[in-house]
Amino acid sequence: MLEVFKDVVGFEDYFQISNLGNVFSKRSNKLLKIHFPKGKGYASFTTKIGGRLGETFNLKVHRLVAMAFIENLLNKPEVNHIDGNRFNNIVSNLEWVTSEENIFHAKTLSLFKTAEGVLNSQSKLSIDDVLFIRKSSESSRYLAAMLGVTHPTILRVKKGITYKDVI
């Protein structure tokens, strides 16, 4: 594939982005090093505009590629990596999507993981609650009423089916 560069939207005086995901600096006249985080995150680079006291920007490569090369006629807010690899920023691997479409795609590729147990923002039990349930000799129905959850929830905690992350 032939590499084509276009100005970065909003930073036209400073950078160009290629259809292959490379960033060229007009200031230094060279390709910039892209940061690839080890865990979660996207390929990006950080720059400061306006000198020492200027503003710092952390720019995501996939968004820059999409903004430069992919029409967004429906004004969708997010950019999806079609193959699920967030470091593959070639234009043919990107598409504009809604948040719902992005989540559906991630679930389809088994990339979407929800937090479990007390790490889930909708969890009704704290770590202390779970530990109390496991140590208690009270009936499950009593504990359910006391903690404001259902009887089956207490049973699943006691059996170790839920809240596996609490030891």
C-alpha positions as CSV (number, residue, x, y, z in Angstrom):
1,M,0.0,0.0,0.0
2,L,1.3,3.4,-1.0
3,E,1.8,5.7,2.1
4,V,-0.1,9.0,1.8
5,F,0.3,11.8,4.3
6,K,-2.4,14.5,5.2
7,D,-2.4,17.3,7.6
8,V,-3.6,16.5,11.1
9,V,-6.9,18.2,11.7
10,G,-6.5,21.0,14.2
11,F,-2.7,20.7,14.0
12,E,-2.2,21.5,10.3
13,D,0.9,23.7,11.0
14,Y,2.7,21.0,13.0
15,F,1.9,17.4,12.0
16,Q,0.9,15.1,9.2
17,I,-0.6,11.6,9.6
18,S,-0.4,8.8,7.1
19,N,-2.9,6.2,6.0
20,L,-0.6,3.7,7.6
21,G,-0.6,5.4,11.0
22,N,2.7,7.2,10.9
23,V,3.1,10.7,12.2
24,F,5.4,13.3,10.5
25,S,6.5,16.4,12.3
26,K,6.7,19.6,10.2
27,R,8.8,21.2,12.9
28,S,11.5,18.6,13.1
29,N,11.0,17.3,9.6
30,K,11.0,13.6,10.7
31,L,8.7,10.8,11.7
32,L,7.7,10.8,15.3
33,K,8.0,7.9,17.7
34,I,4.6,6.5,18.6
35,H,4.0,5.3,22.2
36,F,2.4,1.8,22.4
37,P,1.2,1.2,26.0
38,K,1.5,-2.3,27.4
39,G,-1.9,-2.6,29.0
40,K,-5.0,-0.8,28.0
41,G,-4.7,2.2,25.8
42,Y,-4.1,3.3,22.3
43,A,-1.1,4.1,20.2
44,S,-0.4,7.8,20.8
45,F,2.1,10.6,20.9
46,T,2.4,13.6,23.2
47,T,3.4,17.1,22.1
48,K,3.6,20.5,23.5
49,I,2.5,23.5,21.4
50,G,3.5,27.0,22.3
51,G,6.9,26.6,23.9
52,R,7.8,25.7,27.5
53,L,4.7,27.3,28.8
54,G,2.4,26.0,26.1
55,E,-0.3,23.4,26.1
56,T,0.4,19.7,26.1
57,F,-1.6,17.3,23.9
58,N,-1.8,13.5,23.9
59,L,-3.0,12.6,20.5
60,K,-4.4,9.1,19.6
61,V,-3.1,7.9,16.3
62,H,-6.3,6.0,15.3
63,R,-8.4,9.1,15.7
64,L,-6.0,11.2,13.6
65,V,-6.0,8.6,10.8
66,A,-9.8,8.4,10.8
67,M,-10.2,12.2,10.9
68,A,-7.9,12.6,7.9
69,F,-8.9,9.7,5.7
70,I,-12.4,8.5,6.6
71,E,-15.5,10.5,5.9
72,N,-17.9,10.7,8.9
73,L,-21.1,11.7,7.2
74,L,-23.2,10.5,10.1
75,N,-21.1,12.3,12.6
76,K,-20.3,9.2,14.7
77,P,-18.2,10.0,17.7
78,E,-15.9,6.9,18.1
79,V,-13.3,5.1,15.9
80,N,-13.4,1.3,15.9
81,H,-10.5,-1.0,15.1
82,I,-12.1,-3.6,12.8
83,D,-9.7,-6.4,13.6
84,G,-9.8,-5.6,17.4
85,N,-6.1,-4.7,17.5
86,R,-5.8,-1.2,18.8
87,F,-2.3,-0.8,17.5
88,N,-3.2,-1.6,13.9
89,N,-3.9,2.0,12.8
90,I,-4.0,1.4,9.0
91,V,-6.9,3.3,7.5
92,S,-8.5,0.1,6.1
93,N,-8.7,-1.2,9.7
94,L,-10.7,1.8,11.1
95,E,-14.3,2.9,10.9
96,W,-16.5,5.6,12.5
97,V,-19.0,4.1,15.0
98,T,-21.4,5.0,17.7
99,S,-20.6,3.9,21.3
100,E,-23.2,1.2,21.1
101,E,-21.7,-0.2,17.8
102,N,-18.2,-0.1,19.4
103,I,-19.3,-2.1,22.4
104,F,-21.2,-4.6,20.3
105,H,-18.2,-5.1,18.1
106,A,-15.9,-5.5,21.2
107,K,-18.3,-8.1,22.6
108,T,-18.5,-9.9,19.3
109,L,-14.7,-10.2,19.3
110,S,-14.6,-11.1,23.1
111,L,-12.6,-7.9,23.8
112,F,-15.2,-6.4,26.1
113,K,-14.8,-7.5,29.7
114,T,-17.0,-6.3,32.5
115,A,-15.7,-6.0,36.0
116,E,-16.9,-8.6,38.4
117,G,-17.7,-8.6,42.1
118,V,-16.9,-5.5,44.1
119,L,-15.0,-4.0,41.2
120,N,-18.3,-3.7,39.3
121,S,-19.7,-0.2,39.7
122,Q,-23.2,-1.7,40.2
123,S,-22.2,-4.1,43.0
124,K,-24.4,-3.8,46.0
125,L,-21.9,-5.5,48.4
126,S,-18.7,-4.2,49.7
127,I,-15.6,-6.3,50.4
128,D,-16.5,-6.1,54.1
129,D,-20.0,-7.3,53.3
130,V,-18.7,-10.3,51.4
131,L,-16.3,-11.3,54.1
132,F,-19.0,-10.9,56.7
133,I,-21.4,-13.2,54.7
134,R,-18.7,-15.9,54.3
135,K,-18.0,-15.9,58.1
136,S,-21.5,-15.6,59.3
137,S,-23.5,-18.4,60.8
138,E,-26.8,-16.5,60.3
139,S,-29.3,-17.7,57.8
140,S,-29.0,-16.6,54.2
141,R,-32.5,-15.1,54.3
142,Y,-31.6,-13.0,57.4
143,L,-28.3,-11.8,55.8
144,A,-30.2,-10.9,52.6
145,A,-32.7,-8.8,54.5
146,M,-29.9,-7.2,56.6
147,L,-27.8,-6.3,53.6
148,G,-30.6,-5.4,51.2
149,V,-29.9,-8.0,48.6
150,T,-31.7,-11.2,47.5
151,H,-31.5,-14.6,49.1
152,P,-29.9,-16.1,46.0
153,T,-27.2,-13.4,46.0
154,I,-26.2,-14.5,49.5
155,L,-26.1,-18.1,48.5
156,R,-23.9,-17.4,45.5
157,V,-21.5,-15.4,47.7
158,K,-21.3,-18.3,50.3
159,K,-20.7,-20.9,47.6
160,G,-18.0,-18.7,46.0
161,I,-19.8,-18.4,42.7
162,T,-19.8,-14.6,42.8
163,Y,-17.3,-12.2,44.3
164,K,-14.4,-14.6,43.5
165,D,-12.0,-11.6,43.7
166,V,-12.6,-11.2,47.5
167,I,-10.4,-13.5,49.5
